[in-house]
Amino acid sequence: MMKKAPKSKLKSIIKTKTKTRVNVGSTADAMLELITLLFVNSLAEEARAKAFEEKSATIRAKHIRAVSKKMLKKSRG
């Protein structure tokens, strides 16, 4: 069993994408992880529904591609 949480790569990605200096604290890093997990979870649920519509037992890449554009628009706000 792990004694520490795994290091997140989101913190370094955010620092490289921004044009100004951004300090991301540990609590903000945890919030980024949670938001990412919630988005991936909702994407998987939508892809599962799409696969069910096509009478497929497994979620394939085409199901995720079909749903991803709609999910990204919805997540923007």
C-alpha positions in Angstrom: 0.0 0.0 0.0 1.2 3.5 -0.8 2.0 5.8 2.1 2.0 9.0 0.0 -0.2 10.3 -2.8 1.4 10.0 -6.3 2.9 13.2 -7.7 0.7 15.0 -10.1 1.8 16.1 -13.5 -1.0 18.7 -13.8 1.0 21.2 -11.8 3.9 21.2 -14.2 1.5 21.3 -17.2 -0.2 24.4 -15.9 3.1 26.1 -15.2 4.3 25.4 -18.8 1.0 26.5 -20.4 0.7 29.8 -18.7 2.6 32.9 -19.9 3.0 34.4 -16.4 4.4 33.0 -13.2 1.8 31.0 -11.4 2.2 29.5 -8.0 0.0 26.4 -7.6 -0.3 25.3 -4.0 -0.9 21.8 -2.7 -4.6 22.3 -2.1 -5.1 23.8 -5.6 -3.2 20.8 -7.0 -5.6 18.5 -5.2 -8.6 20.4 -6.6 -7.1 20.1 -10.1 -6.9 16.3 -9.7 -10.4 16.1 -8.4 -11.8 18.2 -11.3 -9.9 16.1 -13.8 -11.2 12.9 -12.3 -14.8 14.2 -12.4 -14.4 15.2 -16.0 -13.0 11.8 -17.0 -15.7 10.0 -15.0 -18.5 12.0 -16.8 -16.8 11.4 -20.2 -16.7 7.6 -19.5 -20.4 7.6 -18.5 -21.4 9.4 -21.7 -19.2 7.1 -23.8 -20.8 4.1 -22.1 -24.2 5.4 -23.0 -23.1 5.9 -26.6 -21.8 2.4 -26.7 -25.0 1.1 -25.3 -27.0 3.0 -28.0 -24.9 1.2 -30.6 -25.4 -2.2 -28.9 -21.7 -2.6 -28.0 -20.5 -4.2 -24.8 -17.2 -2.3 -24.8 -16.3 1.4 -24.9 -14.2 2.0 -28.0 -12.2 5.0 -29.1 -15.0 6.0 -31.6 -17.5 6.3 -28.8 -15.2 8.6 -26.8 -14.5 10.7 -29.9 -18.2 11.0 -30.6 -18.9 12.3 -27.1 -15.8 14.3 -26.4 -16.8 17.5 -28.3 -20.1 17.7 -26.6 -18.5 17.1 -23.2 -15.8 19.8 -23.7 -18.5 22.3 -24.7 -20.5 21.5 -21.6 -17.5 21.7 -19.3 -16.5 25.2 -20.4 -19.5 26.6 -18.7 
